[in-house]
């Protein structure tokens, strides 16, 4: 093994500046035995690198080659398998586990011992050794362990005997040996004599060393004496230090006593400061000045200066009473006395304030009632701004009362509401009486005409059949004068445009007076009683939805707002406003019923005006009483409007026509025209255009249906004439008014008018050339049956002789006579109002020419080369039509 070690060092490791420290002959465990060597090496250059190298003998020659090298720092664990028994197996844990079987246990132990020493010296015990005998793991000398791995001299050529028996000489040792061998001539030839010479020289040097040591004994004795003297001095110094320590201990105890005294003084000063802060707190926050006490006890509540003093005093009192006392303050006698004083001052001032405000309500009310008679003759409501201005001076005192004496505050609010309810009830009642008088007139005739049991039916110009129309139901109060059937005679009635304009102005005046009154009162209540309102998003107009002919409003009923006085402040304002203006909604509904009774078309004016005021009120404050009340009234107006539309439709459905007279333009058609013109004027800038559009659709569909019904029932006038004239009138009306929601109906009316015009023309033209028409219809029937056109002339009933016979029956004179009779008949069918005679006559001319050309075409195709022609030409026809039209 020694020879192998020298060979490996020479051939493999020396060229790489490495030194071989240990070697073991191994093979892999569990496989076919292929021997190799594991070598532990270190580099000769710094920094030192320690490696485990696998070397294998070449199969082709007697030399070794290096296979794998692992850094020792990558070795995680060495497992010797068994620490108590001899076992040649061991494992090295690098990046994976390598299992080896050594050729002998001695070599395995020697290699593991070398690895352990290298780990101790260079890796600082990084590698873990498992199942290794403790005898192999010897501790290195402390002197060697203290030397850093990078500075160890043993690597460069020092003490390697612990690692292995072999030690290679370094360069310096080689030079020294070469120098000695050069001095001695027989150093090479006689090695034994050279060794004896070196031994003798070594003995001489040892003797010299012993003599030198013995000669230095005297100096050693002197040194020992000096050490004894130094020890005595140390003992003296230690005694002095002990005395100093005793003195410092005494000073420490005195300083501790002084520190304790200072701490007690600091605590006393802190307590005194806190006590002073508490006293200052109580004096600053619980002391009410004499001036404030005097103002609360005897302050004048009638003058602005006295009111201001009372306000300041009440605020100071409230601040003193609401001060947040610290723990323990409520047990102090002085604090209890101050709190008792504050309570008495609060109760006495609250009682005095309540009595004074009650007197102010009564006094201001009498002054307001005295001015009420000045407004009875005019359509205006008394202004309450002076009363509000006087009372608002007490607003801060009311807020104080609300925060301190809730019961008195609520009692005062109830007193105000009760009094103002009676005052407003008288004012509103008188105001609406004036409005009703101005609306109906002051004469006895007007009172009888629009009384509770009468109705207006004073219209002239209606036909006897239309006068029979009535709205079914004995309880109906609606006037029959304003139906679509008799709007054409509106100029002959008492309800002309001036009357409706007057009603519109009166109704607008009523709403314009009520709106600022309600808003001013609600604003005053919010400010005076300190009830802040939080507006909610305004209701959309679409929330008034039509359901089963009526209207459902999403405006909440009054009952939902009548909560207890502990409810929200917004609900309290609504509750107070509901009580104060309890009569407004009733009076408005009464006025609306009267206006609707006078003329049902007043609902159009009222719907526009009411919608506008509701929209305005919601923009100002959607949660206000005015917005809610007007919204409820708007529901009533919308219902009246819907009833008006349904009444017109019902009357159209009940129309009866005379069997003996010409129909012409139906009255409900002209009535719809008048209604549309009136509605477009009223709704020109209205917010609720959607309601009118829905009414338009309902009315126009009813007009269409009833025009067809009348046309079907007509005996005197042809159906096509009734449809043509009335739908032409409807088309003209819709085209002129340009109502966008009825664009579909406008096109439909035009289509119906055109279709029935064409139908009437075709049906009428069949009479002047009746036989010729029947002849050519037979010709067309034969062609349709499959007979060729040029073979038709061979048919017995349609030969050339029959054709000439038929044509001779219609000479130009007869044709003109027939057209003249046709013109007279058409003139008799058509009415003068629509002026469609020339339109119809021109259409007949075009149709006649078309039929003439059609007959000529059939003659040319079915009777080619026969030379048969009509007795008159197209030019003759044009002259016939023109001369007939001019002669009439």
C-alpha positions in Angstrom: 0.0 0.0 0.0 3.0 2.3 0.7 4.3 1.9 -2.8 0.8 2.6 -4.3 0.6 5.7 -2.1 4.0 7.0 -3.4 3.1 6.2 -7.0 -0.2 8.1 -6.7 1.5 11.1 -5.1 4.1 11.2 -7.8 1.9 10.5 -10.9 -1.5 12.2 -10.0 -1.3 14.7 -7.1 2.1 16.3 -7.3 1.5 17.7 -10.9 -1.7 19.3 -9.5 0.0 20.8 -6.4 -1.8 18.4 -4.1 -0.6 16.2 -1.2 -2.0 12.8 -0.5 -2.8 12.3 3.2 -4.8 9.1 3.3 -5.8 6.2 1.0 -8.2 3.3 1.2 -8.8 0.5 -1.3 -12.6 0.2 -1.9 -15.3 -1.2 -4.2 -18.9 -0.3 -4.5 -21.3 -2.1 -2.2 -23.6 -4.7 -3.8 -22.0 -4.7 -7.2 -19.3 -6.7 -9.0 -16.0 -6.0 -7.4 -14.1 -3.3 -9.3 -11.4 -2.0 -7.0 -10.6 1.7 -6.9 -8.9 4.0 -4.4 -10.5 6.9 -2.3 -7.8 9.5 -1.6 -7.9 12.4 1.0 -5.8 15.3 -0.4 -5.0 19.0 0.4 -3.6 21.6 -1.9 -0.1 23.0 -1.2 -1.2 26.6 -2.0 -3.4 28.9 0.0 -6.2 28.9 0.5 -6.1 25.2 1.2 -8.7 23.1 -0.5 -9.5 19.6 0.9 -10.9 17.0 -1.5 -11.8 13.3 -1.7 -10.6 11.9 -5.0 -11.6 8.6 -6.6 -8.6 7.0 -8.5 -8.8 3.9 -10.7 -6.1 1.7 -12.2 -6.3 1.7 -16.0 -7.2 -1.6 -17.7 -4.7 -1.2 -20.5 -1.6 -0.4 -18.6 0.1 -0.2 -15.2 -0.9 3.4 -14.5 -3.6 5.2 -12.5 -6.1 7.8 -13.6 -8.3 10.3 -11.8 -12.0 9.7 -12.1 -14.1 11.9 -9.7 -13.2 14.6 -7.2 -15.5 15.9 -4.4 -14.9 18.9 -2.3 -14.8 18.0 1.4 -17.1 20.9 2.2 -19.8 19.1 0.1 -19.6 16.1 2.3 -22.6 16.1 4.7 -22.3 12.8 6.6 -19.9 9.9 7.1 -21.7 6.7 8.2 -19.3 3.8 9.5 -22.3 1.4 9.8 -21.3 0.0 13.1 -19.2 1.6 15.9 -18.7 -1.5 18.1 -18.0 -4.2 15.5 -15.5 -4.4 12.7 -17.3 -3.7 9.4 -15.6 -2.8 6.2 -18.7 -1.0 4.8 -19.1 2.8 5.1 -21.2 5.5 3.3 -20.2 9.0 2.2 -23.1 11.5 1.7 -22.2 14.0 -1.0 -25.0 15.2 -3.4 -26.1 11.6 -3.1 -25.1 8.6 -1.0 -22.1 6.6 -2.1 -21.9 3.1 -0.5 -18.3 1.6 -0.3 -16.7 -1.6 1.0 -13.1 -1.3 2.1 -10.5 -4.0 1.6 -9.8 -4.0 5.3 -11.3 -2.5 8.4 -7.9 -0.9 9.3 -7.7 1.0 6.1 -11.4 2.2 6.6 -10.7 3.4 10.1 -7.5 5.1 9.1 -9.3 6.9 6.2 -12.3 8.0 8.4 -9.9 9.3 11.1 -8.1 11.3 8.5 -11.4 12.8 7.2 -12.4 13.7 10.8 -9.1 15.5 11.4 -9.4 17.4 8.2 -13.0 18.3 9.1 -11.8 19.6 12.5 -8.9 21.6 11.1 -10.4 23.1 7.9 -14.2 22.9 8.0 -14.8 23.7 11.7 -16.7 20.4 12.4 -19.2 20.8 9.5 -19.3 17.1 8.6 -21.5 14.8 10.7 -20.0 11.4 11.7 -22.4 8.5 12.4 -21.7 5.1 13.9 -18.0 5.9 14.3 -16.0 4.7 17.3 -15.0 7.5 19.8 -11.4 6.3 19.7 -11.1 7.3 16.1 -12.5 10.8 16.8 -9.5 12.3 18.7 -9.5 16.0 19.6 -6.7 18.0 18.0 -4.3 19.9 20.3 -5.7 23.3 21.3 -2.7 25.0 19.9 -3.4 23.5 16.5 -7.2 24.2 16.7 -6.6 27.8 17.4 -4.6 28.2 14.2 -6.8 29.3 11.3 -7.1 26.9 8.5 -5.6 29.4 6.1 -2.6 30.0 8.2 -1.7 26.5 9.3 1.9 25.7 8.8 1.4 22.0 8.9 0.2 22.1 5.3 3.3 23.7 4.1 5.6 21.1 5.6 5.1 20.9 9.4 3.8 18.3 11.5 2.0 15.6 9.4 3.1 12.6 11.6 -0.4 12.6 13.1 -1.9 12.1 9.7 0.5 9.5 8.3 3.9 7.8 8.8 5.2 9.4 5.6 6.2 13.1 5.6 7.7 14.8 2.5 10.5 17.3 2.9 9.8 20.9 2.0 12.2 23.1 0.0 14.0 24.6 3.0 14.7 21.2 4.5 16.0 19.9 1.3 18.4 22.9 1.1 19.7 22.3 4.6 20.3 18.6 4.0 22.1 19.4 0.8 24.3 21.9 2.6 25.3 19.4 5.3 25.9 16.7 2.7 28.2 19.1 0.7 30.3 19.7 3.9 30.6 16.0 4.6 32.5 14.1 1.9 31.2 10.7 2.9 27.6 11.7 3.4 26.5 9.6 0.4 29.2 6.9 0.4 29.0 6.1 4.1 25.5 7.0 5.3 26.1 5.3 8.8 29.2 7.4 9.5 27.3 10.5 8.4 24.4 9.7 10.8 26.8 9.1 13.7 28.5 12.4 13.1 25.1 14.2 13.1 24.2 12.3 16.4 27.4 13.5 18.1 26.8 17.1 17.0 23.3 16.9 18.4 24.6 15.7 21.8 27.0 18.6 21.9 24.1 21.0 21.2 22.0 19.4 24.0 24.9 19.8 26.5 25.3 23.4 25.6 21.6 24.0 26.1 21.7 22.4 29.6 24.7 24.5 30.6 22.9 27.7 29.4 19.9 26.8 31.5 22.0 26.2 34.6 23.8 29.5 34.2 20.5 31.5 34.2 19.4 30.2 37.7 20.5 33.4 39.4 18.4 35.6 37.2 15.5 33.4 37.9 15.9 33.9 41.6 16.0 37.7 41.1 12.8 37.5 39.0 11.1 35.5 41.8 12.0 38.1 44.4 10.6 40.9 42.3 7.4 38.9 41.9 7.1 38.5 45.7 7.4 42.3 46.1 4.8 42.9 43.5 2.4 40.6 45.3 2.8 42.5 48.5 2.1 45.8 46.7 -1.1 44.2 45.3 -2.2 43.3 48.8 -1.7 46.9 50.0 -3.7 48.3 47.1 -6.5 45.8 47.7 -6.8 47.0 51.3 -7.1 50.6 50.2 -9.8 49.6 47.6 -11.8 47.9 50.4 -11.8 51.0 52.5 -12.9 53.1 49.6 -15.7 50.7 48.8 -17.0 51.0 52.4 -17.0 54.8 52.1 -18.9 54.7 48.7 -21.5 52.3 50.3 -22.3 54.9 52.9 -22.6 57.6 50.3 -25.0 55.3 48.3 -27.3 54.9 51.3 -27.5 58.7 51.8 -28.2 59.3 48.1 -31.1 56.7 48.2 -32.6 58.6 51.1 -32.3 61.9 49.2 -33.9 60.3 46.1 -36.8 59.0 48.1 -37.4 62.4 49.6 -37.4 64.1 46.2 -39.9 61.5 44.9 -42.3 62.3 47.7 -42.0 66.0 47.0 -42.6 65.5 43.3 -45.8 63.4 44.1 -47.0 66.1 46.4 -46.5 68.8 43.7 -48.2 66.7 41.1 -51.2 66.2 43.4 -51.4 69.9 44.2 -51.3 70.7 40.4 -54.1 68.2 39.7 -56.2 69.6 42.5 -55.7 73.1 41.2 -56.8 71.9 37.7 -59.9 70.4 39.1 -60.8 73.6 41.0 -60.1 75.7 37.9 -62.3 73.3 35.8 -65.2 73.6 38.2 -64.9 77.4 38.5 -64.6 77.8 34.7 -67.3 75.5 33.6 -69.8 75.5 36.4 -69.9 79.2 37.3 -72.8 81.2 35.9 -72.4 85.0 36.0 -74.8 87.2 37.9 -75.8 89.0 34.7 -76.9 85.7 33.1 -78.8 84.7 36.3 -80.5 88.1 36.2 -81.4 87.7 32.5 -82.9 84.2 33.2 -84.9 85.4 36.1 -86.1 88.9 35.0 -85.0 89.3 31.4 -87.4 91.2 29.1 -88.6 88.8 26.4 -90.4 91.5 24.4 -87.5 93.7 23.3 -84.7 92.6 21.0 -82.0 93.5 23.5 -83.7 91.5 26.2 -84.2 88.6 23.9 -80.5 88.6 23.0 -79.5 88.7 26.7 -81.9 85.8 27.4 -80.4 83.8 24.5 -76.8 84.3 25.7 -77.9 83.4 29.3 -79.8 80.3 28.2 -76.8 79.1 26.1 -74.4 79.7 29.0 -76.8 77.8 31.4 -77.1 74.9 28.9 -73.3 74.8 28.6 -72.9 74.7 32.4 -75.6 71.9 32.8 -74.1 69.8 30.0 -70.5 70.0 31.2 -69.0 66.5 31.4 -68.1 66.1 35.0 -65.1 64.0 35.9 -65.3 61.0 38.3 -66.0 62.1 41.8 -67.3 65.6 41.0 -70.9 64.7 41.6 -70.1 63.9 45.2 -68.9 67.4 46.0 -71.4 69.6 47.9 -70.5 72.7 45.9 -71.2 70.8 42.6 -74.5 69.6 43.9 -75.5 73.1 44.9 -74.6 74.5 41.5 -76.6 71.8 39.8 -79.6 72.5 41.9 -79.3 76.2 41.1 -79.1 75.4 37.4 -82.1 73.2 37.5 -84.2 75.9 39.2 -83.1 78.5 36.7 -83.9 76.2 33.8 -87.4 75.4 35.0 -88.3 78.9 35.9 -87.0 80.4 32.6 -88.7 77.6 30.5 -92.0 78.3 32.3 -91.6 82.1 31.7 -90.6 81.6 28.0 -93.6 79.2 27.4 -96.1 81.7 28.8 -94.7 84.6 26.9 -94.7 82.7 23.6 -98.3 81.6 24.1 -99.2 85.3 24.6 -97.3 86.2 21.5 -99.3 83.6 19.5 -102.6 85.0 20.7 -101.6 88.6 20.2 -100.2 88.1 16.7 -103.3 86.1 15.8 -105.6 88.9 16.7 -103.6 91.3 14.6 -103.7 88.9 11.7 -107.4 88.3 12.0 -108.1 92.0 11.8 -106.5 92.2 8.4 -108.3 89.2 7.0 -111.4 91.2 5.9 -109.1 93.2 3.5 -108.5 90.1 1.3 -112.0 88.8 1.1 -112.9 90.7 -2.1 -109.6 89.9 -3.8 -108.2 86.5 -4.8 -105.2 86.8 -2.6 -104.1 85.2 0.7 -103.0 87.2 3.7 -99.2 87.3 4.2 -97.8 85.9 7.4 -94.3 87.2 7.0 -94.6 89.8 9.8 -95.8 87.1 12.3 -92.9 84.8 11.1 -90.4 87.7 11.4 -91.4 88.5 15.0 -91.4 84.9 16.1 -88.1 84.0 14.5 -86.4 86.2 17.1 -87.2 83.4 19.5 -85.8 80.6 17.4 -82.7 80.1 19.4 -84.7 80.1 22.6 -87.0 77.4 21.1 -83.9 75.3 20.3 -82.8 75.7 23.9 -86.3 74.7 25.1 -86.2 71.7 22.8 -82.9 70.5 24.3 -83.8 71.2 27.9 -87.6 70.9 28.4 -88.9 68.6 25.7 -92.4 68.5 27.2 -92.8 72.3 27.2 -91.4 72.4 23.7 -93.9 69.9 22.4 -96.7 71.6 24.2 -95.8 74.9 22.7 -95.6 73.4 19.2 -99.1 71.8 19.7 -100.4 75.2 20.8 -99.0 76.9 17.7 -100.4 74.2 15.5 -103.9 74.4 17.0 -104.0 78.2 16.8 -102.6 78.4 13.2 -105.0 75.6 12.1 -108.0 77.7 13.0 -106.5 80.9 11.4 -105.5 79.2 8.1 -108.8 77.3 7.9 -110.7 80.6 7.9 -108.3 82.3 5.5 -108.3 79.3 3.0 -112.0 78.9 3.2 -112.7 82.6 2.4 -110.0 82.4 -0.3 -111.6 79.5 -2.1 -115.0 81.0 -1.8 -113.7 84.1 -3.7 -112.1 81.8 -6.3 -115.4 79.9 -6.8 -117.4 83.1 -7.1 -114.9 84.5 -9.7 -115.0 81.2 -11.5 -118.8 80.9 -11.7 -119.8 84.5 -11.7 -121.8 86.4 -9.0 -125.2 86.4 -10.8 -128.1 84.2 -9.6 -128.2 82.6 -13.0 -124.6 81.5 -12.7 -125.2 80.1 -9.2 -128.2 78.2 -10.4 -126.4 77.1 -13.5 -123.4 75.6 -11.7 -125.2 74.6 -8.5 -124.8 71.2 -7.0 -127.9 69.9 -8.8 -127.6 71.6 -12.2 -125.5 71.1 -15.2 -124.7 73.1 -18.3 -126.5 72.0 -21.4 -127.0 75.2 -23.1 -125.7 74.5 -26.7 -127.2 75.3 -30.0 -126.6 74.1 -33.5 -126.6 70.3 -32.7 -128.6 68.0 -34.8 -131.7 66.3 -33.3 -129.9 63.0 -33.2 -126.9 64.3 -31.4 -129.1 66.0 -28.8 -130.2 62.6 -27.7 -126.7 61.7 -26.5 -126.2 61.7 -22.8 -123.7 60.3 -20.4 -125.3 57.3 -18.7 -125.7 57.4 -15.0 -127.9 59.6 -12.9 -125.1 60.6 -10.5 -122.9 62.1 -13.2 -122.3 65.8 -12.8 -120.3 66.2 -16.0 -121.4 68.9 -18.5 -122.5 67.5 -21.9 -121.6 70.8 -23.6 -117.9 70.0 -24.0 -118.0 66.6 -25.8 -116.2 66.0 -29.1 -119.6 65.8 -30.7 -120.5 69.4 -30.3 -117.1 71.2 -30.1 -117.8 72.4 -33.6 -120.6 74.6 -32.1 -118.4 76.0 -29.3 -118.7 79.5 -30.6 -122.4 79.4 -30.0 -122.1 78.3 -26.4 -121.3 80.3 -23.2 -118.1 78.4 -22.8 -115.9 80.1 -25.3 -112.2 80.6 -25.3 -112.5 83.7 -23.1 -114.3 81.7 -20.4 -111.7 79.0 -20.5 -108.9 81.5 -20.4 -110.6 83.1 -17.4 -110.8 79.8 -15.6 -107.1 79.1 -16.4 -106.0 82.4 -14.9 -108.1 81.9 -11.8 -106.8 78.3 -11.2 -103.2 79.5 -11.8 -103.8 82.4 -9.3 -105.1 79.9 -6.7 -102.0 77.7 -7.0 -99.7 80.7 -7.2 -101.1 82.0 -3.9 -101.0 78.6 -2.1 -97.5 77.7 -3.1 -95.6 80.6 -1.4 -97.9 80.4 1.6 -97.2 76.7 2.2 -93.5 77.0 1.5 -93.1 80.0 3.8 -95.0 78.3 6.6 -92.9 75.1 6.3 -89.7 77.1 6.2 -90.8 79.0 9.3 -91.7 75.8 11.2 -88.3 74.3 10.3 -86.4 77.4 11.5 -88.6 78.3 14.5 -88.9 74.8 15.9 -85.4 73.8 14.7 -86.6 70.8 12.7 -84.0 70.3 10.0 -85.3 68.6 6.9 -83.3 66.3 4.7 -84.6 66.4 1.1 -85.1 63.2 -0.7 -84.7 62.7 -4.5 -87.8 64.0 -6.4 -90.4 61.6 -7.6 -90.4 61.0 -11.3 -93.4 61.9 -13.3 -93.6 58.3 -14.4 -94.6 57.3 -10.8 -98.1 58.4 -11.6 -99.2 55.3 -13.5 -102.5 54.5 -15.1 -104.1 51.4 -13.7 -107.6 50.2 -14.7 -108.7 53.6 -16.0 -107.5 55.3 -12.8 -104.2 56.5 -11.3 -102.2 55.1 -8.5 -99.9 57.6 -6.9 -96.6 56.6 -5.2 -97.0 59.7 -3.0 -97.4 58.2 0.5 -100.7 58.9 2.2 -101.0 61.2 5.2 -101.5 58.3 7.6 -97.9 57.1 7.1 -96.6 60.4 8.3 -98.7 60.6 11.5 -96.1 59.1 13.7 -95.4 59.9 17.4 -93.5 63.1 18.3 -90.4 61.0 18.9 -90.2 60.2 15.1 -87.8 62.0 12.8 -87.8 65.7 12.5 -88.8 65.5 8.9 -91.9 63.6 9.8 -92.7 66.1 12.6 -92.7 68.9 10.0 -95.0 67.0 7.8 -97.3 66.2 10.7 -97.5 69.9 11.7 -98.1 71.0 8.2 -100.8 68.4 7.7 -102.6 69.7 10.8 -102.2 73.4 9.9 -103.3 73.0 6.3 -105.8 70.3 6.8 -108.4 72.1 4.6 -106.2 72.8 1.6 -106.5 69.4 -0.1 -110.3 69.3 0.5 -110.8 72.8 -0.9 -108.6 72.1 -3.9 -110.6 69.0 -4.7 -113.8 70.9 -4.3 -112.5 73.7 -6.7 -111.4 71.0 -9.2 -114.8 69.3 -9.0 -116.5 72.7 -9.7 -114.2 73.5 -12.6 -114.8 70.0 -14.1 -118.5 70.4 -13.6 -118.6 73.8 -15.4 -116.6 72.3 -18.4 -115.0 68.9 -18.4 -112.3 70.3 -20.7 -111.1 72.4 -17.8 -109.3 69.2 -16.7 -106.8 69.9 -19.5 -105.9 73.3 -18.0 -105.9 71.9 -14.5 -103.6 69.0 -15.4 -101.1 71.3 -17.0 -101.1 73.8 -14.2 -101.1 71.2 -11.5 -98.3 69.2 -13.1 -96.2 72.3 -13.4 -96.6 73.3 -9.8 -95.9 69.7 -8.6 -92.7 69.7 -10.7 -91.7 73.1 -9.2 -92.4 72.0 -5.7 -90.4 68.8 -6.1 -87.5 70.7 -7.4 -87.6 73.1 -4.4 -88.1 70.3 -1.8 -89.4 66.9 -2.7 -90.2 66.1 0.9 -92.3 69.3 1.5 -95.9 69.2 2.5 -96.7 71.2 -0.7 -95.1 68.6 -2.9 -97.0 65.8 -1.2 -100.4 67.6 -1.2 -100.2 68.8 -4.8 -99.1 65.3 -5.8 -102.3 63.9 -4.2 -104.5 66.6 -5.9 -102.7 65.9 -9.2 -103.9 62.3 -8.9 -107.5 63.6 -8.8 -107.0 65.9 -11.7 -105.5 63.0 -13.7 -108.5 60.9 -12.9 -110.9 63.7 -14.1 -108.9 64.0 -17.3 -109.1 60.3 -17.9 -112.9 60.4 -17.2 -113.2 63.2 -19.6 -111.4 61.2 -22.3 -113.5 58.1 -21.5 -116.7 60.2 -21.7 -115.8 61.4 -25.1 -115.1 57.9 -26.3 -118.3 56.6 -24.8 -120.3 59.4 -26.6 -118.6 58.5 -29.9 -119.5 54.9 -29.4 -123.2 55.9 -28.9 -123.4 58.0 -32.1 -126.5 57.4 -34.3 -126.9 58.8 -37.8 -130.0 59.7 -39.7 -131.0 57.2 -42.4 -132.5 60.0 -44.7 -129.7 62.6 -44.7 -126.2 62.6 -46.2 -123.5 61.9 -43.7 -120.6 64.2 -44.7 -117.9 65.0 -42.1 -118.9 63.4 -38.8 -119.2 65.7 -35.8 -116.9 63.7 -33.6 -114.2 64.0 -36.4 -114.4 67.8 -36.4 -114.7 67.6 -32.6 -111.4 65.7 -32.4 -109.8 68.4 -34.6 -111.1 71.1 -32.2 -109.9 69.0 -29.1 -106.5 68.5 -30.6 -106.1 72.2 -31.4 -107.1 73.2 -27.9 -104.9 70.5 -26.3 -101.9 71.5 -28.3 -102.4 75.1 -27.3 -102.7 74.2 -23.6 -99.9 71.5 -23.5 -97.4 73.5 -25.7 -94.8 73.7 -22.9 -96.3 71.3 -20.4 -94.3 68.8 -18.3 -97.0 66.0 -18.5 -97.1 65.6 -22.3 -97.2 61.8 -21.8 -100.8 62.0 -20.4 -102.0 63.9 -23.5 -100.3 61.5 -25.9 -102.0 58.5 -24.3 -105.4 60.3 -24.5 -104.7 61.2 -28.2 -104.1 57.5 -29.0 -107.3 56.4 -27.2 -109.4 59.1 -28.9 -108.0 58.6 -32.4 -108.5 54.8 -32.2 -112.1 55.4 -31.1 -112.5 58.0 -34.0 -111.2 55.4 -36.5 -113.5 52.7 -35.2 -116.6 54.8 -35.1 -115.9 56.3 -38.6 -115.9 52.7 -39.9 -119.0 51.9 -37.9 -120.9 54.9 -39.2 -119.7 54.1 -42.8 -121.0 50.6 -42.5 -124.4 51.8 -41.2 -124.8 54.6 -43.7 -127.6 54.1 -46.2 -127.8 57.4 -47.9 -124.1 57.9 -48.5 -121.8 55.2 -49.9 -119.4 53.6 -47.4 -116.4 54.6 -49.5 -117.4 58.2 -49.5 -117.9 58.3 -45.7 -114.5 56.7 -45.2 -112.7 58.8 -47.8 -114.0 62.2 -46.6 -113.6 61.6 -42.9 -110.1 60.0 -43.1 -109.0 62.8 -45.5 -110.2 65.3 -42.9 -108.3 63.3 -40.1 -105.2 63.1 -42.3 -105.3 66.9 -43.0 -105.8 67.6 -39.3 -102.9 65.4 -38.1 -100.6 66.8 -40.9 -101.4 70.3 -39.9 -100.9 69.9 -36.1 -97.9 67.6 -36.5 -98.6 65.5 -33.4 -95.6 63.2 -33.1 -97.3 60.5 -31.1 -100.0 60.1 -33.9 -97.6 59.8 -36.8 -98.6 56.1 -37.3 -102.3 57.1 -37.2 -101.6 59.9 -39.7 -100.1 57.4 -42.2 -102.9 55.0 -41.5 -105.5 57.8 -42.2 -103.8 58.6 -45.5 -103.7 55.0 -46.5 -107.4 54.5 -45.7 -108.3 57.8 -47.5 -106.3 56.7 -50.6 -107.7 53.1 -50.6 -111.4 54.2 -50.3 -110.9 57.0 -52.9 -109.6 54.4 -55.4 -112.4 52.0 -54.5 -115.1 54.7 -55.0 -113.6 55.7 -58.3 -113.4 52.1 -59.7 -116.9 51.3 -58.5 -118.4 54.5 -59.9 -116.7 54.1 -63.3 -118.2 50.7 -64.0 -121.5 52.3 -64.8 -120.9 54.6 -67.9 -119.4 51.8 -70.0 -121.1 48.9 -68.3 -121.7 46.6 -71.4 -118.2 47.3 -72.8 -116.8 46.6 -69.4 -118.6 43.3 -69.1 -117.6 42.3 -72.7 -113.9 42.7 -72.0 -114.2 41.0 -68.6 -115.4 38.0 -70.6 -112.5 38.3 -73.0 -110.0 38.3 -70.1 -111.8 35.3 -68.6 -111.3 33.3 -71.8 -107.6 34.2 -71.9 -107.3 33.2 -68.3 -108.8 29.9 -69.2 -106.1 29.2 -71.7 -107.5 30.6 -74.9 -104.9 32.3 -77.0 -105.4 36.0 -77.4 -105.5 35.9 -81.2 -108.0 33.1 -81.1 -110.5 34.9 -78.9 -112.2 36.5 -82.0 -113.2 33.0 -83.1 -115.3 32.5 -79.9 -119.0 32.9 -80.8 -119.8 35.3 -77.9 -116.7 37.4 -78.5 -116.2 37.6 -82.2 -115.6 40.8 -84.1 -119.3 41.4 -84.9 -120.2 41.2 -81.2 -117.4 43.7 -80.4 -118.6 46.2 -83.1 -122.1 45.9 -81.7 -121.0 46.7 -78.2 -118.7 49.6 -79.3 -121.6 51.2 -81.3 -123.7 51.4 -78.2 -121.1 53.9 -76.7 -120.7 56.7 -79.1 -119.0 59.9 -77.8 -122.3 61.6 -77.2 -123.5 58.7 -75.0 -120.2 58.6 -73.1 -120.4 62.3 -72.4 -124.0 61.9 -71.2 -123.0 59.1 -68.9 -120.1 61.0 -67.5 -122.3 64.0 -66.9 -124.7 61.8 -64.9 -121.8 60.3 -63.0 -120.6 63.8 -62.1 -124.0 64.7 -60.8 -124.1 61.6 -58.7 -120.6 62.1 -57.3 -121.5 65.7 -56.5 -124.6 64.4 -54.7 -122.5 61.9 -52.6 -119.8 64.3 -51.6 -120.1 67.0 -49.0 -119.1 70.6 -49.5 -117.0 71.0 -46.4 -114.2 68.7 -47.6 -114.0 70.0 -51.2 -113.0 66.6 -52.6 -115.2 66.8 -55.8 -112.5 67.9 -58.1 -110.0 65.5 -56.6 -112.4 62.6 -57.1 -113.3 63.8 -60.7 -109.6 64.0 -61.6 -109.0 60.5 -60.2 -112.0 59.3 -62.3 -110.5 60.9 -65.4 -107.2 59.1 -64.8 -109.0 55.8 -64.1 -111.2 56.2 -67.2 -108.1 56.8 -69.4 -106.4 53.8 -67.9 -109.5 51.6 -68.7 -109.6 53.1 -72.3 -106.0 52.2 -72.9 -106.6 48.8 -71.4 -109.6 48.2 -73.8 -107.5 49.4 -76.8 -104.7 47.0 -75.8 -107.1 44.1 -75.6 -108.5 45.0 -79.1 -105.0 45.2 -80.5 -104.0 41.8 -79.1 -107.2 39.8 -79.5 -108.5 41.3 -82.7 -105.4 42.1 -84.7 -105.9 43.7 -88.2 -109.6 44.1 -87.7 -109.5 47.9 -87.8 -111.9 48.1 -84.9 -111.6 51.2 -82.7 -113.5 53.0 -80.1 -116.1 55.6 -81.1 -114.2 58.3 -79.2 -110.5 59.1 -78.5 -108.5 60.0 -75.4 -108.6 63.6 -76.5 -112.4 63.5 -76.7 -112.5 62.1 -73.2 -110.3 64.9 -71.8 -112.6 67.4 -73.4 -115.7 65.6 -71.9 -114.2 65.7 -68.4 -113.1 69.3 -68.7 -116.4 70.6 -70.1 -118.4 68.7 -67.5 -116.4 70.1 -64.7 -116.6 73.7 -66.0 -120.3 73.5 -66.7 -121.0 72.6 -63.0 
